[in-house]
Amino acid sequence: MSEFENTSKYNVTYGKNKSITRSRDAINRYKMSRRKKSNVLVKIFALIFVVVIFVSLSVFGVYKFLQHRSEQKEFESYSNVQMKQDIYIDFSIIGMKEPLSIQGLTKQEVYDKVLGSYDFNITISNSNPEIDLFEMPIYGKKEEDPDLSKYMVAKGSDNLGTGQEVNVENPLSDITISASKNTYKLPNFVDGQIKNLIDDIYDKYLYTSSNEFNKKNVDVTSEDFKADFVFKVQTNDEMLDSSLSQLARLWNTKAVKGQIEGFSKERNEFIFGDDHKGYVVDEDALRKKIIDEVNAGNLNTEIWTVLNIVDADGPSVRSRYKYVSMYETWTTDNEKRNKNIQLACEGLNGYIVKPGQEFSFNKVIGERTEDRGYDYATAYLEGQVIEELGGGICQVSTTLYNAVFAAGLISTYRKSHTFEPSYITPGLDATVSFNGPDYRFLNTSNYSVGIKASYSKQKVKIDIFAVPLLKSNLTQNLVSVKIQDLDEPTISIINEGKAHKGSKGSEWQVFKVVKDGEKEVERVFDHQTIYQGHTPTAFEENTYVDDDGVLQTKKFIETRREETTVRRNSSITTARRENSIQSIAPSEREIVVEAAPGGLSSTGQPQ
């Protein structure tokens, strides 16, 4: 092939490539143009869609508003429209002697004439033959004793300790009726049924022409005249059903075989009762009696419950009762304090807590007064050491708290002292004051629980008598561990009185320890307690400021009586403390606080 031909061929090839390149550019430009147009169309359609949605929602909103206004106006006009029909209603069972003509009356005017125009006073009485032994279960929201609340505000208390409160689910907390164990005043459910009848008549005949309403009577003055409608109470009523259902839950009793029912002070032992049948309210029979009485026009009457009797089957629980826990603490040689403790033990001894009942230390022991034999002894008031009537009985509530825990019962409210106690390991105390903190626990068992308490020779002992709550061989106790010491409060300058050494505060963690025989099977955190330190006091001439700018004492002045008491009794107290028999093994008392007898510890705190 010639050179010319080769060149010509090359040129031709080049021309084709150029043509192809131009074609691709055109296609790309076309595609970009289409893409731009497509994006514009998408934006336009999106805008249109948004506008359509907005308009639709606006129209719907306007429609609903107009509909609501229309319904409201219709209701208002409906309520104010007078009945055109010549309709008579017989309300004789509620005491209306003549049938009521509602012609020319609005529905509200009929309400005003009938509702509440009669006296409704039906009382339901409990026909339980063992009503004297029956205790109403606690239900609804607990309310504080108003007198006690006033006393608390007026006098203050040792309320600076760490509180512990446990909320136990109450299966009767949804009860809304108010009933005693003997009687219950039935709410007026008849008014609701009267209102329903009036509503039905107005709904059906308010706009009905006279031709559509077929009257039963023509001559109203005739002796044979009968009303168009006669009011009778219907069996199905939501208010009545709810009231009877709640009443049954409160008044039903379980069959029990031989639980404790009393205590003999002479023999110092609990008394067992006989087997008791269970009594269950027959709601259907009671409802029928109520309906029959109302339809007979008896709206002021007493109606007795109909009960179904349940026999106490199975073996007696008497053989299952035992002393499930015991706890002891040692007191001091302070006679006034010990007198108070003895009185509190006597008030507590033999007390029986029914199933589901919440025990309150302050309510059971009552107010500590001179008339009742209580004396002044060391106690706390808002973080200060004072002489208080009944001082020292916190040792009784503390001993009870530990016995209750060991029994497997639930303490619902407990508060520690402001400062560390000296008669028990810190963290295990439960302070009480009639005008302040209480100690409470709940009987979560199915049977009554008895408390036996005694004081003798400087020893407080409390036993819990019950059907065991814990599984066989299992025991549980509280073990307190000291976490840290806290800084001692700043020195307080005094101008009179006597100076005192201060003390550090402390923080403790308390664990629930469960054992199977001697083997520990569980240890879980129960609560934490923080105690304040005692504020040191000194006269100004006995203080100085150190290099760090901290106020310090030159010398601690103590009365000769305090020094003598501490030296004389410290060794005796230590020995007694070591020999204190408590319901936990000595190895578990991980921290033991030495005590100085005479009513005050070595740091000047009440015991």
C-alpha positions as CSV (number, residue, x, y, z in Angstrom):
1,M,0.0,0.0,0.0
2,S,1.3,3.5,-0.9
3,E,2.1,6.2,1.6
4,F,-0.8,8.3,0.4
5,E,-3.1,5.5,1.0
6,N,-1.9,5.0,4.5
7,T,-2.3,8.7,5.3
8,S,-5.7,8.7,3.8
9,K,-6.7,5.8,5.9
10,Y,-5.4,7.4,9.0
11,N,-7.3,10.6,8.3
12,V,-10.5,8.7,7.7
13,T,-10.0,6.9,11.0
14,Y,-9.4,10.1,12.8
15,G,-12.5,11.6,11.3
16,K,-14.6,8.8,12.6
17,N,-13.2,9.2,16.2
18,K,-13.9,12.9,16.1
19,S,-17.4,12.2,15.0
20,I,-17.9,9.7,17.8
21,T,-16.5,12.2,20.3
22,R,-18.8,14.9,19.2
23,S,-21.8,12.5,19.4
24,R,-20.8,11.5,23.0
25,D,-20.6,15.2,24.0
26,A,-24.0,15.8,22.6
27,I,-25.5,12.8,24.4
28,N,-23.9,14.0,27.7
29,R,-25.3,17.5,27.2
30,Y,-28.7,16.0,26.5
31,K,-28.5,13.8,29.6
32,M,-27.5,16.8,31.7
33,S,-30.4,18.8,30.3
34,R,-32.8,15.9,31.0
35,R,-31.4,15.6,34.5
36,K,-31.9,19.3,35.3
37,K,-35.4,19.1,34.0
38,S,-36.1,16.0,36.1
39,N,-34.7,17.8,39.2
40,V,-36.9,20.7,38.6
41,L,-40.0,18.5,38.1
42,V,-39.2,16.6,41.4
43,K,-39.0,19.9,43.3
44,I,-42.2,21.1,41.7
45,F,-44.0,17.8,42.6
46,A,-42.6,17.9,46.1
47,L,-43.8,21.4,46.6
48,I,-47.2,20.5,45.3
49,F,-47.3,17.5,47.6
50,V,-46.5,19.6,50.6
51,V,-49.1,22.2,49.7
52,V,-51.7,19.5,49.2
53,I,-50.9,18.0,52.6
54,F,-51.0,21.4,54.3
55,V,-54.3,22.3,52.7
56,S,-55.8,18.9,53.5
57,L,-54.8,19.2,57.2
58,S,-56.1,22.8,57.3
59,V,-59.4,21.7,55.8
60,F,-59.6,18.7,58.2
61,G,-58.8,21.0,61.2
62,V,-61.5,23.5,60.2
63,Y,-63.9,20.6,59.6
64,K,-63.3,19.1,63.1
65,F,-63.6,22.6,64.7
66,L,-66.9,23.3,63.0
67,Q,-68.1,19.8,63.8
68,H,-67.2,20.3,67.5
69,R,-68.9,23.7,67.5
70,S,-71.9,22.2,65.9
71,E,-72.1,19.4,68.4
72,Q,-71.6,21.8,71.2
73,K,-74.4,24.0,70.0
74,E,-76.6,21.0,69.4
75,F,-75.9,19.8,72.9
76,E,-76.6,23.3,74.3
77,S,-79.8,23.5,72.4
78,Y,-80.7,19.9,73.3
79,S,-80.3,20.6,77.0
80,N,-82.5,23.6,76.8
81,V,-85.2,22.1,74.6
82,Q,-88.5,21.5,76.3
83,M,-90.3,18.2,76.0
84,K,-93.4,18.6,73.8
85,Q,-94.8,15.2,74.4
86,D,-97.4,14.6,77.2
87,I,-95.2,12.1,79.1
88,Y,-95.7,11.0,82.7
89,I,-93.1,9.1,84.8
90,D,-93.9,7.1,87.9
91,F,-91.3,7.8,90.6
92,S,-93.3,6.3,93.5
93,I,-90.5,4.2,94.9
94,I,-88.6,7.3,95.8
95,G,-91.6,8.8,97.5
96,M,-93.3,10.9,94.7
97,K,-97.0,10.3,95.2
98,E,-98.1,11.6,91.8
99,P,-96.6,10.7,88.4
100,L,-94.4,13.5,87.1
101,S,-95.4,15.2,83.9
102,I,-92.3,16.3,82.0
103,Q,-94.2,18.1,79.2
104,G,-92.8,21.6,78.9
105,L,-89.7,20.8,81.0
106,T,-86.1,20.7,79.8
107,K,-84.0,17.7,80.8
108,Q,-82.1,19.8,83.4
109,E,-85.4,20.9,85.0
110,V,-86.4,17.2,85.4
111,Y,-83.0,16.5,87.0
112,D,-83.6,19.3,89.4
113,K,-87.0,18.0,90.4
114,V,-86.1,14.4,90.9
115,L,-82.4,13.9,91.6
116,G,-81.6,14.2,95.3
117,S,-85.3,14.9,96.2
118,Y,-85.5,11.9,98.5
119,D,-83.6,10.5,101.5
120,F,-81.3,7.6,100.7
121,N,-79.9,5.9,103.9
122,I,-79.2,2.2,103.4
123,T,-76.8,0.6,105.9
124,I,-75.1,-2.7,105.3
125,S,-74.4,-4.6,108.6
126,N,-71.8,-7.3,109.0
127,S,-73.5,-10.5,110.2
128,N,-70.2,-12.3,111.0
129,P,-71.0,-14.2,114.2
130,E,-67.3,-13.8,115.3
131,I,-67.3,-10.0,114.7
132,D,-65.6,-9.4,118.1
133,L,-62.5,-11.4,116.9
134,F,-62.5,-9.8,113.5
135,E,-59.9,-7.1,112.8
136,M,-60.4,-4.9,109.7
137,P,-57.4,-5.0,107.4
138,I,-55.4,-1.8,106.8
139,Y,-56.2,-0.4,103.4
140,G,-55.9,2.8,101.4
141,K,-53.4,5.6,102.1
142,K,-52.1,5.7,105.7
143,E,-52.7,8.9,107.5
144,E,-50.6,10.2,110.4
145,D,-52.3,10.7,113.8
146,P,-53.1,14.5,113.8
147,D,-52.5,14.8,117.5
148,L,-49.1,13.1,117.1
149,S,-48.2,15.4,114.2
150,K,-48.9,18.5,116.3
151,Y,-46.8,17.1,119.1
152,M,-43.9,16.5,116.7
153,V,-44.0,20.1,115.4
154,A,-44.2,21.5,118.8
155,K,-41.4,19.7,120.6
156,G,-39.0,18.4,118.0
157,S,-37.1,15.1,118.4
158,D,-33.9,13.2,117.6
159,N,-34.6,13.4,113.9
160,L,-31.1,13.8,112.5
161,G,-30.3,10.2,112.0
162,T,-30.3,8.1,108.9
163,G,-33.8,7.0,107.9
164,Q,-34.8,3.7,106.3
165,E,-38.3,3.2,104.9
166,V,-39.7,0.2,103.1
167,N,-42.9,0.4,101.0
168,V,-44.7,-2.9,101.0
169,E,-47.3,-3.3,98.3
170,N,-50.8,-3.2,99.9
171,P,-53.2,-5.5,98.1
172,L,-56.1,-3.3,99.4
173,S,-54.6,0.0,98.5
174,D,-57.2,0.4,95.7
175,I,-60.1,0.3,98.1
176,T,-62.1,3.6,97.8
177,I,-65.1,2.9,100.1
178,S,-65.1,3.8,103.8
179,A,-66.3,1.0,106.0
180,S,-65.9,-0.1,109.6
181,K,-65.8,-3.7,110.6
182,N,-69.5,-3.5,111.7
183,T,-71.3,-1.3,109.2
184,Y,-71.1,0.3,105.8
185,K,-73.3,3.1,104.5
186,L,-74.2,2.3,100.9
187,P,-73.7,5.2,98.4
188,N,-76.7,6.5,96.6
189,F,-76.6,4.5,93.3
190,V,-80.3,5.1,92.6
191,D,-79.7,8.7,91.4
192,G,-77.5,7.3,88.6
193,Q,-80.3,5.0,87.4
194,I,-82.9,7.8,87.6
195,K,-80.7,10.0,85.4
196,N,-80.2,7.2,82.9
197,L,-84.0,6.8,82.5
198,I,-84.5,10.5,82.0
199,D,-81.7,10.6,79.4
200,D,-83.2,7.7,77.5
201,I,-86.7,9.3,77.4
202,Y,-85.3,12.6,76.1
203,D,-83.1,11.0,73.6
204,K,-86.0,9.1,72.1
205,Y,-89.0,11.5,72.4
206,L,-87.6,15.0,72.5
207,Y,-87.9,15.5,68.7
208,T,-90.5,12.9,68.0
209,S,-93.9,14.1,66.6
210,S,-97.0,13.5,68.7
211,N,-98.2,11.1,66.1
212,E,-95.2,8.8,66.6
213,F,-95.7,8.7,70.4
214,N,-98.4,6.3,71.5
215,K,-99.7,7.3,74.9
216,K,-101.0,4.7,77.1
217,N,-103.6,7.0,78.8
218,V,-105.9,9.7,77.8
219,D,-107.7,10.8,81.0
220,V,-105.1,11.9,83.5
221,T,-107.7,12.3,86.2
222,S,-109.0,8.7,85.9
223,E,-108.4,6.3,88.8
224,D,-107.1,3.8,86.2
225,F,-104.5,6.3,85.0
226,K,-101.0,4.7,84.6
227,A,-97.8,6.6,83.9
228,D,-96.0,6.1,80.6
229,F,-92.8,5.1,82.3
230,V,-92.4,3.5,85.8
231,F,-89.0,3.8,87.4
232,K,-87.6,0.5,88.8
233,V,-84.0,-0.1,90.0
234,Q,-82.1,-2.4,87.7
235,T,-79.9,-5.2,89.0
236,N,-76.9,-4.3,86.9
237,D,-75.3,-1.2,88.3
238,E,-71.6,-0.3,88.1
239,M,-71.5,1.7,91.4
240,L,-73.4,-0.9,93.3
241,D,-71.3,-3.8,92.0
242,S,-68.0,-1.9,92.8
243,S,-69.2,-1.1,96.4
244,L,-70.2,-4.7,97.1
245,S,-67.0,-6.1,95.6
246,Q,-64.8,-3.9,97.8
247,L,-66.9,-4.5,100.9
248,A,-66.5,-8.3,100.4
249,R,-62.7,-7.9,100.2
250,L,-62.7,-6.1,103.5
251,W,-65.2,-8.3,105.4
252,N,-64.2,-11.8,104.1
253,T,-62.4,-13.8,106.7
254,K,-60.3,-16.9,106.3
255,A,-60.8,-20.1,108.2
256,V,-58.1,-20.4,110.9
257,K,-57.2,-23.4,113.1
258,G,-56.0,-22.4,116.6
259,Q,-53.8,-19.3,116.3
260,I,-52.8,-17.1,119.2
261,E,-55.6,-14.7,120.4
262,G,-54.5,-13.5,123.8
263,F,-51.8,-13.3,126.4
264,S,-51.8,-14.3,130.1
265,K,-49.8,-11.9,132.2
266,E,-50.0,-14.2,135.2
267,R,-48.5,-17.2,133.3
268,N,-46.5,-15.0,130.9
269,E,-47.6,-17.0,127.9
270,F,-49.8,-16.7,124.8
271,I,-53.3,-18.1,124.7
272,F,-54.5,-20.1,121.7
273,G,-58.0,-19.6,120.4
274,D,-60.4,-22.2,119.0
275,D,-60.7,-23.2,115.4
276,H,-62.6,-20.5,113.5
277,K,-64.7,-20.9,110.4
278,G,-64.2,-18.5,107.5
279,Y,-67.0,-16.2,106.4
280,V,-67.4,-15.0,102.8
281,V,-69.9,-12.3,101.8
282,D,-72.3,-13.6,99.2
283,E,-72.4,-10.6,96.8
284,D,-75.2,-11.8,94.6
285,A,-77.5,-12.6,97.5
286,L,-76.7,-9.2,99.1
287,R,-77.3,-7.3,95.8
288,K,-80.7,-9.0,95.4
289,K,-81.7,-8.0,98.9
290,I,-80.7,-4.4,98.2
291,I,-82.6,-4.2,94.9
292,D,-85.7,-5.8,96.4
293,E,-85.7,-3.3,99.3
294,V,-85.3,-0.3,97.0
295,N,-88.0,-1.4,94.6
296,A,-90.3,-1.8,97.6
297,G,-89.6,1.8,98.5
298,N,-87.5,1.1,101.5
299,L,-84.7,3.6,101.1
300,N,-84.0,4.0,104.8
301,T,-83.2,0.6,106.1
302,E,-80.6,-1.8,107.5
303,I,-79.6,-4.8,105.5
304,W,-77.6,-7.7,106.9
305,T,-75.0,-9.5,104.8
306,V,-75.5,-13.0,103.6
307,L,-72.4,-15.1,104.4
308,N,-71.1,-18.3,103.0
309,I,-69.4,-20.4,105.7
310,V,-66.0,-22.1,105.1
311,D,-64.8,-24.8,107.5
312,A,-61.3,-24.8,108.9
313,D,-59.8,-27.9,107.3
314,G,-56.4,-29.4,107.9
315,P,-54.3,-29.7,111.0
316,S,-54.2,-27.0,113.7
317,V,-51.5,-24.4,113.4
318,R,-51.0,-24.5,117.2
319,S,-48.3,-27.1,116.9
320,R,-46.4,-25.0,114.3
321,Y,-46.0,-22.0,116.7
322,K,-42.6,-21.5,118.2
323,Y,-40.2,-18.8,119.3
324,V,-38.7,-18.0,116.0
325,S,-36.1,-15.4,117.1
326,M,-34.6,-13.9,120.3
327,Y,-32.4,-10.8,120.8
328,E,-30.8,-9.4,123.9
329,T,-28.9,-6.2,124.8
330,W,-27.3,-5.0,128.0
331,T,-28.2,-1.7,129.7
332,T,-26.2,0.4,132.1
333,D,-26.5,1.0,135.9
334,N,-28.5,4.2,135.5
335,E,-31.6,3.4,137.6
336,K,-33.9,6.1,136.0
337,R,-33.0,4.9,132.5
338,N,-33.5,1.2,133.5
339,K,-36.9,2.1,135.0
340,N,-38.0,3.6,131.7
341,I,-36.8,0.5,129.8
342,Q,-38.7,-1.8,132.2
343,L,-41.9,0.2,131.7
344,A,-41.6,0.0,127.9
345,C,-40.9,-3.8,128.1
346,E,-44.0,-4.3,130.2
347,G,-46.1,-2.3,127.7
348,L,-44.7,-4.4,124.8
349,N,-44.9,-7.8,126.5
350,G,-47.7,-10.0,125.2
351,Y,-48.7,-7.7,122.3
352,I,-50.2,-9.6,119.3
353,V,-49.8,-8.3,115.7
354,K,-52.6,-9.6,113.4
355,P,-51.9,-10.8,109.8
356,G,-51.5,-7.7,107.6
357,Q,-51.3,-5.4,110.5
358,E,-48.5,-2.8,110.8
359,F,-47.0,-2.5,114.3
360,S,-46.1,1.0,115.6
361,F,-43.9,1.3,118.6
362,N,-45.1,4.7,119.5
363,K,-48.8,3.7,119.3
364,V,-48.3,0.5,121.3
365,I,-46.1,2.0,124.1
366,G,-47.9,5.4,124.1
367,E,-46.7,8.8,125.4
368,R,-44.0,8.7,128.0
369,T,-45.3,10.8,130.9
370,E,-44.6,11.1,134.6
371,D,-48.1,10.0,135.4
372,R,-47.4,6.7,133.7
373,G,-44.2,6.3,135.8
374,Y,-41.5,7.4,133.3
375,D,-38.5,9.4,134.5
376,Y,-36.0,11.8,133.1
377,A,-32.9,10.2,131.5
378,T,-30.4,11.0,128.8
379,A,-31.7,11.3,125.3
380,Y,-31.3,13.4,122.1
381,L,-33.2,16.4,121.0
382,E,-32.3,17.8,117.5
383,G,-28.7,16.5,117.8
384,Q,-28.2,17.7,121.4
385,V,-27.8,15.5,124.6
386,I,-30.7,16.3,127.0
387,E,-32.6,14.9,129.9
388,E,-36.0,13.6,128.5
389,L,-39.0,11.8,129.9
390,G,-38.6,8.2,128.9
391,G,-35.0,8.5,127.9
392,G,-33.4,5.2,127.1
393,I,-36.4,3.3,125.7
394,C,-34.7,3.4,122.3
395,Q,-32.8,0.4,123.6
396,V,-36.1,-1.5,123.6
397,S,-37.1,-0.5,120.1
398,T,-33.5,-1.4,118.9
399,T,-33.7,-4.8,120.5
400,L,-37.2,-5.3,119.0
401,Y,-35.9,-4.3,115.5
402,N,-33.2,-6.9,115.5
403,A,-35.5,-9.7,116.8
404,V,-38.1,-8.8,114.1
405,F,-35.5,-8.9,111.4
406,A,-34.2,-12.3,112.6
407,A,-37.8,-13.6,112.5
408,G,-38.1,-12.8,108.8
409,L,-40.7,-10.0,109.2
410,I,-40.4,-6.7,107.3
411,S,-39.5,-3.4,109.1
412,T,-41.3,-0.7,107.3
413,Y,-39.8,2.3,109.1
414,R,-36.6,2.7,111.1
415,K,-34.3,5.6,112.0
416,S,-30.9,5.6,113.5
417,H,-29.7,7.8,116.3
418,T,-27.9,11.1,115.5
419,F,-24.8,9.8,117.2
420,E,-23.4,6.3,117.6
421,P,-25.2,4.1,120.1
422,S,-23.1,2.3,122.7
423,Y,-25.3,-0.6,123.7
424,I,-25.3,-2.2,120.2
425,T,-23.1,-2.2,117.2
426,P,-23.7,1.1,115.3
427,G,-26.0,0.6,112.3
428,L,-28.3,-1.8,114.1
429,D,-30.2,0.8,116.2
430,A,-33.7,2.0,115.9
431,T,-34.4,5.3,117.7
432,V,-37.9,6.3,118.8
433,S,-39.5,9.3,120.4
434,F,-43.2,9.9,121.0
435,N,-42.8,13.3,119.4
436,G,-40.6,12.1,116.6
437,P,-39.3,9.0,114.9
438,D,-41.2,5.7,115.2
439,Y,-40.3,2.1,114.6
440,R,-42.7,0.1,112.6
441,F,-42.9,-3.4,111.1
442,L,-45.5,-5.4,109.1
443,N,-46.8,-8.8,109.9
444,T,-46.5,-10.4,106.4
445,S,-47.5,-13.9,107.6
446,N,-50.9,-15.5,107.4
447,Y,-51.1,-15.9,111.2
448,S,-50.9,-13.7,114.3
449,V,-47.4,-12.9,115.7
450,G,-46.7,-12.5,119.4
451,I,-44.1,-10.3,121.1
452,K,-42.6,-11.2,124.5
453,A,-40.4,-8.5,126.1
454,S,-38.7,-8.5,129.5
455,Y,-36.1,-6.5,131.5
456,S,-34.1,-8.0,134.3
457,K,-30.7,-7.3,135.9
458,Q,-29.7,-4.8,133.2
459,K,-30.7,-7.1,130.3
460,V,-33.4,-6.5,127.7
461,K,-34.7,-9.6,126.0
462,I,-37.3,-9.8,123.2
463,D,-38.7,-13.0,121.7
464,I,-40.9,-13.3,118.6
465,F,-43.6,-16.1,118.8
466,A,-45.0,-17.1,115.4
467,V,-45.5,-19.7,112.8
468,P,-42.0,-19.7,111.1
469,L,-41.7,-17.5,108.1
470,L,-38.2,-18.7,107.1
471,K,-37.5,-22.1,105.5
472,S,-36.4,-24.8,107.8
473,N,-32.8,-24.5,109.1
474,L,-32.4,-20.9,107.7
475,T,-31.6,-18.0,109.9
476,Q,-31.0,-14.4,109.1
477,N,-29.4,-11.5,111.0
478,L,-27.9,-8.1,110.4
479,V,-24.1,-7.6,110.4
480,S,-22.7,-4.0,110.5
481,V,-19.3,-3.0,109.1
482,K,-17.6,0.3,109.7
483,I,-16.7,2.0,106.4
484,Q,-14.9,5.1,107.6
485,D,-14.5,7.8,110.3
486,L,-15.8,11.2,109.5
487,D,-14.2,14.5,110.5
488,E,-14.8,15.8,114.0
489,P,-17.0,19.0,114.2
490,T,-15.4,22.3,114.8
491,I,-14.9,23.4,118.4
492,S,-17.8,25.4,120.0
493,I,-16.8,28.2,122.4
494,I,-19.0,28.2,125.6
495,N,-19.3,30.8,128.4
496,E,-20.9,28.5,131.0
497,G,-21.5,24.9,131.8
498,K,-18.8,22.3,131.3
499,A,-16.5,21.4,128.4
500,H,-16.7,18.1,126.5
501,K,-14.4,16.3,124.3
502,G,-15.6,15.9,120.7
503,S,-15.9,12.7,118.7
504,K,-15.6,11.8,115.0
505,G,-18.6,10.8,113.0
506,S,-18.8,7.5,111.2
507,E,-20.3,5.6,108.3
508,W,-21.5,2.0,108.5
509,Q,-22.8,-0.5,106.0
510,V,-25.2,-3.2,107.2
511,F,-25.7,-6.5,105.5
512,K,-28.4,-9.2,105.7
513,V,-26.7,-12.5,106.3
514,V,-28.6,-15.7,105.7
515,K,-27.3,-19.0,107.0
516,D,-28.3,-22.6,106.5
517,G,-27.2,-24.1,109.8
518,E,-23.6,-22.8,110.2
519,K,-23.1,-22.2,106.5
520,E,-23.5,-18.7,105.1
521,V,-25.6,-18.9,102.0
522,E,-26.3,-15.2,101.3
523,R,-24.9,-11.8,102.2
524,V,-26.6,-8.8,100.7
525,F,-26.5,-5.0,101.4
526,D,-29.4,-3.9,103.6
527,H,-28.8,-0.3,104.5
528,Q,-26.2,2.4,105.2
529,T,-26.0,4.6,108.3
530,I,-24.1,7.8,108.9
531,Y,-23.6,9.2,112.5
532,Q,-22.6,12.7,113.3
533,G,-19.6,13.5,115.5
534,H,-20.1,15.2,118.9
535,T,-19.1,18.8,118.8
536,P,-16.3,19.6,121.2
537,T,-16.9,22.5,123.6
538,A,-14.3,24.6,125.4
539,F,-14.0,27.9,127.2
540,E,-12.2,30.6,125.1
541,E,-9.2,30.7,127.4
542,N,-8.6,27.0,126.8
543,T,-8.3,27.4,123.0
544,Y,-5.8,28.5,120.5
545,V,-5.4,28.8,116.7
546,D,-2.7,26.5,115.2
547,D,-0.5,27.3,112.2
548,D,-3.2,26.0,109.8
549,G,-5.7,28.5,111.2
550,V,-7.7,25.7,112.9
551,L,-9.1,26.3,116.4
552,Q,-7.6,23.8,118.9
553,T,-8.1,23.2,122.7
554,K,-5.3,23.6,125.2
555,K,-6.9,21.5,127.8
556,F,-10.1,19.4,128.2
557,I,-11.8,20.1,131.5
558,E,-13.9,17.3,132.8
559,T,-15.9,17.0,136.0
560,R,-14.5,14.7,138.7
561,R,-17.8,12.7,138.6
562,E,-17.4,11.8,135.0
563,E,-13.8,10.8,135.3
564,T,-14.5,8.6,138.3
565,T,-17.5,7.0,136.7
566,V,-15.6,6.2,133.5
567,R,-12.6,4.7,135.3
568,R,-14.6,2.7,137.7
569,N,-17.0,1.1,135.2
570,S,-15.1,0.8,132.0
571,S,-13.6,-2.6,132.7
572,I,-17.0,-3.9,134.0
573,T,-18.8,-2.6,130.9
574,T,-16.3,-4.2,128.6
575,A,-16.6,-7.6,130.2
576,R,-20.4,-7.3,130.1
577,R,-20.4,-6.3,126.5
578,E,-18.3,-9.3,125.5
579,N,-20.7,-11.6,127.3
580,S,-23.9,-10.0,125.8
581,I,-25.9,-12.8,124.2
582,Q,-27.4,-11.6,120.9
583,S,-29.0,-13.6,118.1
584,I,-25.9,-13.4,116.0
585,A,-22.7,-15.4,116.6
586,P,-19.8,-13.4,118.3
587,S,-17.7,-13.8,115.2
588,E,-20.3,-11.8,113.3
589,R,-20.2,-8.8,115.6
590,E,-17.5,-7.4,113.4
591,I,-17.4,-4.0,115.3
592,V,-18.0,-3.7,119.0
593,V,-18.3,-0.2,120.6
594,E,-17.1,0.0,124.2
595,A,-19.6,1.7,126.5
596,A,-19.2,3.7,129.7
597,P,-22.1,3.0,132.1
598,G,-24.1,5.6,133.9
599,G,-26.2,6.8,131.0
600,L,-23.4,8.3,128.9
601,S,-20.7,6.7,126.8
602,S,-17.1,7.8,127.0
603,T,-17.8,10.5,124.4
604,G,-20.7,11.9,126.4
605,Q,-23.5,10.4,124.4
606,P,-26.7,8.7,125.7
607,Q,-26.8,5.0,125.7
